[in-house]
């Protein structure tokens, strides 16, 4: 029987009810550990400094974790990093952090996306887990038109939102930090050297699109704890300074090839808009509704993922006409010569030949690549100037040959994760 419904302002997942039944521990969409009141919906952050209101959490306080479970021994056990279990001394009745997190075991599978950790602990202290690694950690690869996959000289890591510079030399990518926050990094695709892009504040930053100069990046910013949109900024990669762009509720921003403005989606409704840079802040409505819109290289066409799960395109400036490209797919990108659209459908990538002379005509989609590619709500791919697909490849683990079992694991937790 449904007694009540809580309306939450942020996402809260993988809950485990604490002693007393009035609170649950879980994780926010950012991966931060949190508490949820089951009586009034209040959410509090579980941090290194203790239990804090969401609006007072500093990046250094963050505890990133997946599938936290409370044990009678007085510990929260959760998945973290590249497939590790950790324990945090925790008083479940008083909701108090009683120590610092301690690593327990490596080699536990964690799923991509929300990051579920595949483990369970029985009442007698036996641990049952699926061997593996964090499926959000990926290698960055290039896929040629013939399907050949080449891994770039960049260490495996928690990357998403890859955006290639116009000359193909650098990659702007979002990555999780060691304490669970998010940051933007610039990666040199030849040497693997990386540079951290400073984005002030406790932001989940989205490297949306390069400006034509190659010296600036349009970055969208969110507060991952309170789920507040802070608009965007044009970030200089040379000086570190930025120009704020007042914008509410925007997602999936892509800069036009001529640098005059950018297209974006309303993150709640999927309405598509174009907005110019500079003093003119008017939103110009575009036909269709969807996400992850991208320009053709000449700026004359736009493609996006529809709300119904397909791919559509329209001319720019808009004539009002919308053309169907594919019945299933997400996150389309134009090939460098404007004669194809590449999109993802789950862990498959497709290429569709496109003819625009004398009218818009799509051909039949052809599988370009299939494998253990990362498939989340975020951008997980881009197109190199030479037409190769840049994608994020997970560990090719579909199923485990056996489950891991450790008897008396509660004793291991008591021995390693002790209160100060």
C-alpha positions in Angstrom: 0.0 0.0 0.0 1.4 3.4 -1.0 1.3 5.6 2.1 3.0 8.7 0.7 5.1 10.1 -2.1 8.1 12.4 -1.7 8.8 15.0 -4.4 12.5 15.6 -4.7 14.4 18.5 -6.3 17.4 16.4 -7.1 17.9 12.8 -8.2 18.5 10.3 -5.4 19.3 6.6 -6.1 20.4 3.2 -4.7 18.7 3.9 -1.3 19.3 1.8 1.9 17.1 2.5 4.9 19.0 3.4 8.1 18.1 2.2 11.6 14.8 3.8 12.8 13.3 3.8 9.3 13.1 7.6 9.0 16.3 8.1 6.8 17.9 6.4 3.8 21.5 6.6 2.5 22.0 6.8 -1.2 23.7 8.8 -3.9 23.0 11.9 -5.9 23.2 12.0 -9.7 26.8 13.4 -9.3 27.7 10.3 -7.4 28.0 12.1 -4.1 26.9 10.1 -1.0 23.8 11.6 0.6 21.0 11.1 3.2 17.3 11.4 2.4 14.6 12.0 5.0 11.7 9.6 4.4 9.3 11.9 6.2 9.8 15.3 4.5 12.3 14.8 1.7 15.2 16.7 3.2 18.5 15.8 1.7 21.9 16.1 3.4 25.4 15.4 2.1 27.6 12.7 3.6 31.1 14.2 3.5 34.6 13.9 5.0 33.6 16.7 7.4 30.4 14.9 8.5 26.8 15.4 7.6 26.3 18.8 5.9 23.5 20.7 4.2 23.8 20.4 0.4 24.5 24.1 0.0 27.5 24.1 2.3 29.6 21.4 0.7 33.0 22.2 -0.6 34.7 20.2 -3.4 37.3 18.9 -0.9 34.5 17.5 1.3 32.9 15.3 -1.4 32.6 11.6 -1.0 31.9 9.9 -4.3 30.3 6.5 -3.9 27.9 4.0 -5.5 25.3 1.8 -3.8 26.1 2.6 -0.2 24.9 -0.1 2.3 24.7 0.4 6.0 26.0 -2.4 8.2 25.2 -3.0 11.9 28.9 -2.8 12.7 28.6 0.9 12.2 29.9 1.3 8.6 28.7 2.5 5.2 30.2 0.2 2.5 30.1 1.5 -1.1 31.7 1.2 -4.5 34.2 3.9 -5.6 37.0 4.5 -8.0 37.8 1.9 -10.6 35.9 -0.9 -9.0 36.8 -0.7 -5.3 34.8 -1.2 -2.1 35.4 1.3 0.7 34.0 1.6 4.2 33.2 4.7 6.1 32.7 4.5 9.9 29.2 5.8 10.4 26.6 5.9 13.3 23.3 5.0 11.5 21.1 5.9 14.4 22.6 9.4 15.0 23.5 9.9 11.4 27.1 10.8 12.1 30.3 10.3 10.2 32.8 8.7 12.7 36.0 8.5 10.6 37.6 8.6 7.2 36.9 6.2 4.3 39.1 3.1 4.0 39.6 0.9 0.9 38.6 -2.7 1.4 38.7 -4.7 -1.9 39.5 -4.0 -5.5 38.0 -5.7 -8.6 34.3 -5.1 -8.1 32.1 -4.4 -11.1 30.4 -1.0 -11.2 28.0 0.0 -13.9 28.2 3.1 -16.1 25.7 5.9 -15.8 24.5 6.1 -12.2 27.2 3.7 -11.1 25.6 0.8 -9.4 28.1 -1.3 -7.5 27.5 -5.1 -7.9 27.8 -6.4 -4.4 25.8 -7.6 -1.4 26.6 -8.4 2.2 24.6 -11.0 4.1 23.6 -10.8 7.7 26.3 -13.2 8.7 28.9 -10.9 7.1 29.5 -12.8 3.9 30.3 -10.6 0.9 28.9 -11.6 -2.6 30.1 -9.6 -5.5 30.5 -9.5 -9.3 34.2 -9.4 -10.3 35.1 -6.5 -12.7 35.9 -2.9 -12.8 34.0 0.4 -13.0 32.3 0.5 -16.4 32.4 4.3 -16.3 36.2 4.2 -16.6 37.1 4.1 -20.3 39.8 4.2 -22.9 39.7 6.8 -25.6 39.8 5.3 -29.0 39.6 6.3 -32.7 37.4 4.2 -35.1 38.3 4.4 -38.8 35.6 4.1 -41.5 36.6 0.5 -42.0 36.0 -0.3 -38.4 39.6 -0.4 -37.2 39.9 0.7 -33.5 43.1 2.4 -32.3 43.5 3.3 -28.6 45.0 6.7 -27.9 48.0 7.1 -25.5 45.8 8.3 -22.7 45.4 6.3 -19.4 42.0 4.7 -18.8 39.9 7.1 -16.7 36.4 8.4 -15.9 35.9 10.5 -19.0 32.8 11.8 -20.7 31.7 14.7 -22.9 34.7 14.5 -25.3 34.9 17.5 -27.7 37.7 17.6 -30.3 39.3 20.9 -31.3 38.8 22.1 -34.8 42.3 21.1 -35.9 42.0 17.7 -34.2 45.0 18.3 -31.9 43.3 18.6 -28.5 40.4 17.1 -26.7 38.3 18.8 -24.0 36.8 16.2 -21.7 34.9 16.1 -18.5 36.4 13.8 -15.8 35.7 12.9 -12.3 38.2 14.0 -9.7 39.7 11.8 -7.0 37.2 13.2 -4.4 34.2 12.7 -6.6 33.7 16.2 -8.1 33.9 17.0 -11.8 36.4 19.0 -13.8 37.4 19.8 -17.4 40.7 18.6 -18.7 42.4 19.4 -22.0 44.2 16.4 -23.5 46.9 16.5 -26.2 45.9 13.7 -28.6 49.4 13.1 -29.8 51.4 13.1 -26.5 48.7 12.4 -23.9 49.7 15.4 -21.9 46.8 16.9 -19.9 46.0 20.3 -18.5 43.3 20.9 -15.9 40.9 23.7 -16.8 40.1 25.8 -13.7 36.3 26.2 -13.3 35.7 28.1 -10.0 33.0 26.9 -7.6 31.5 23.5 -6.8 30.5 22.9 -10.5 29.8 20.0 -12.6 31.2 21.5 -15.8 30.2 20.4 -19.3 32.8 21.2 -22.0 30.2 21.9 -24.6 32.0 23.2 -27.7 35.1 24.8 -29.0 35.0 28.3 -30.5 36.6 28.6 -34.0 39.8 30.3 -32.7 40.7 27.1 -30.8 41.7 29.3 -27.8 38.3 29.4 -26.1 35.7 26.9 -25.0 32.0 27.3 -24.3 31.4 25.6 -20.9 28.1 25.0 -19.2 28.1 24.8 -15.4 25.9 23.1 -12.9 26.0 22.6 -9.2 25.9 18.8 -8.9 24.8 18.8 -5.3 21.8 21.2 -5.5 21.1 20.5 -9.2 21.2 24.2 -10.0 22.0 25.5 -13.5 24.5 28.3 -13.5 24.4 29.1 -17.2 27.6 29.1 -19.2 30.9 30.8 -19.8 33.3 31.4 -22.6 36.5 30.2 -21.0 39.9 31.4 -22.3 42.4 28.5 -22.5 45.3 30.9 -22.5 44.6 33.3 -19.7 42.1 31.4 -17.5 39.7 34.3 -17.6 36.1 33.9 -18.7 33.1 35.8 -20.0 29.8 34.8 -18.4 26.8 33.8 -20.6 23.5 34.3 -18.7 21.5 31.3 -19.6 19.0 29.3 -17.6 18.2 25.6 -18.1 20.5 25.0 -21.1 22.0 21.6 -22.0 23.9 20.2 -24.9 25.4 23.4 -26.2 27.1 23.4 -29.6 28.8 26.4 -31.2 28.1 27.3 -34.8 31.1 26.8 -37.1 31.3 30.6 -37.8 31.3 31.4 -34.0 28.3 33.6 -34.3 26.3 31.8 -31.6 25.3 28.4 -30.4 22.4 25.9 -30.3 21.1 24.4 -27.1 18.2 22.4 -25.6 16.0 23.3 -22.7 17.0 20.5 -20.3 13.5 20.0 -19.0 11.4 20.2 -22.2 13.8 19.5 -25.0 12.9 22.7 -26.9 15.7 23.7 -29.3 17.0 27.3 -29.5 19.7 29.3 -31.2 21.3 32.2 -29.4 24.0 34.6 -30.6 27.0 35.7 -28.7 27.2 39.3 -27.6 24.5 41.8 -26.6 21.7 40.0 -28.4 20.4 37.5 -25.9 17.2 36.5 -27.6 16.4 32.8 -27.9 15.5 31.9 -31.5 13.2 28.9 -31.4 14.1 26.0 -33.8 11.7 23.4 -35.2 11.5 20.0 -33.5 12.3 19.0 -29.9 15.2 17.0 -28.7 18.8 16.9 -27.4 22.4 16.9 -28.5 22.0 19.0 -31.6 25.1 19.5 -33.9 25.9 21.7 -36.9 27.2 20.5 -40.2 30.7 21.9 -40.9 29.4 24.6 -43.2 26.8 25.6 -40.6 23.9 25.2 -43.0 22.3 22.1 -41.4 21.4 21.0 -37.9 20.8 17.4 -36.6 19.6 16.3 -33.2 18.1 13.3 -31.2 14.3 13.5 -31.1 12.3 13.1 -27.9 10.8 9.9 -29.5 14.2 8.3 -29.8 14.9 9.0 -33.5 17.2 11.4 -35.4 16.0 14.5 -37.3 17.6 17.4 -39.2 16.7 20.9 -40.4 18.2 23.7 -42.4 19.9 26.7 -40.8 18.6 29.3 -40.7 15.3 27.4 -40.2 12.7 27.1 -42.9 10.4 25.3 -40.5 10.8 21.9 -42.3 12.1 18.9 -40.3 13.6 15.9 -42.0 13.7 12.4 -40.5 17.1 10.7 -40.6 16.7 7.6 -38.5 14.0 5.9 -36.5 16.3 5.0 -33.6 19.4 6.8 -32.3 20.9 9.5 -30.2 23.5 12.3 -30.4 24.1 12.7 -34.1 27.2 14.4 -35.5 28.0 15.5 -39.1 30.9 14.0 -41.0 33.6 16.6 -42.0 32.4 16.9 -45.6 28.7 17.2 -44.8 27.7 14.1 -46.7 27.0 11.8 -43.7 25.6 11.8 -40.2 27.1 9.5 -37.5 25.0 8.7 -34.5 24.8 6.2 -31.6 22.2 3.6 -30.8 23.1 2.0 -27.6 26.6 0.5 -28.1 26.4 0.7 -31.9 27.5 3.6 -34.1 25.8 4.1 -37.5 26.7 6.3 -40.5 23.9 7.6 -42.7 24.8 9.1 -46.1 23.2 12.5 -46.6 22.4 14.4 -49.8 21.5 18.1 -49.5 21.8 19.3 -53.1 18.3 19.9 -54.4 16.7 18.9 -51.1 17.5 16.9 -48.0 17.7 13.1 -48.6 19.1 10.6 -46.1 20.3 7.1 -47.2 20.1 3.8 -45.3 22.0 3.7 -42.0 25.0 1.4 -42.0 26.7 0.0 -38.8 30.1 1.8 -38.4 31.2 0.2 -35.2 29.9 -2.1 -32.4 31.5 -2.9 -29.1 31.7 -2.0 -25.4 31.2 1.7 -26.0 30.1 4.0 -23.2 26.4 4.7 -23.5 25.1 7.3 -21.1 23.0 10.4 -21.4 26.1 12.5 -22.0 28.1 13.1 -25.2 30.3 10.0 -25.5 31.8 10.6 -28.9 33.0 13.2 -31.4 34.2 13.3 -35.0 37.9 14.0 -36.0 38.6 16.3 -38.9 39.6 13.3 -41.0 36.2 11.6 -40.4 37.3 9.1 -37.8 35.0 8.5 -34.8 36.4 9.3 -31.4 34.6 7.2 -28.8 34.9 6.0 -25.2 35.5 2.2 -24.9 34.6 0.4 -21.6 36.0 -2.9 -20.4 34.5 -5.6 -22.7 32.9 -7.3 -19.7 29.4 -8.6 -20.5 29.1 -11.2 -17.7 31.3 -12.6 -15.0 32.3 -16.3 -15.2 31.8 -16.7 -11.4 30.7 -14.6 -8.4 33.1 -13.6 -5.8 32.4 -14.8 -2.2 34.3 -13.8 0.9 33.1 -15.3 4.2 33.6 -13.2 7.4 34.0 -10.0 5.4 32.4 -8.0 8.3 35.5 -8.9 10.3 37.7 -7.4 7.6 35.7 -4.2 7.7 36.0 -4.0 11.5 39.7 -4.5 11.3 40.5 -2.0 8.5 37.8 0.7 8.9 38.3 1.7 12.6 37.2 4.8 14.3 39.9 7.3 15.3 
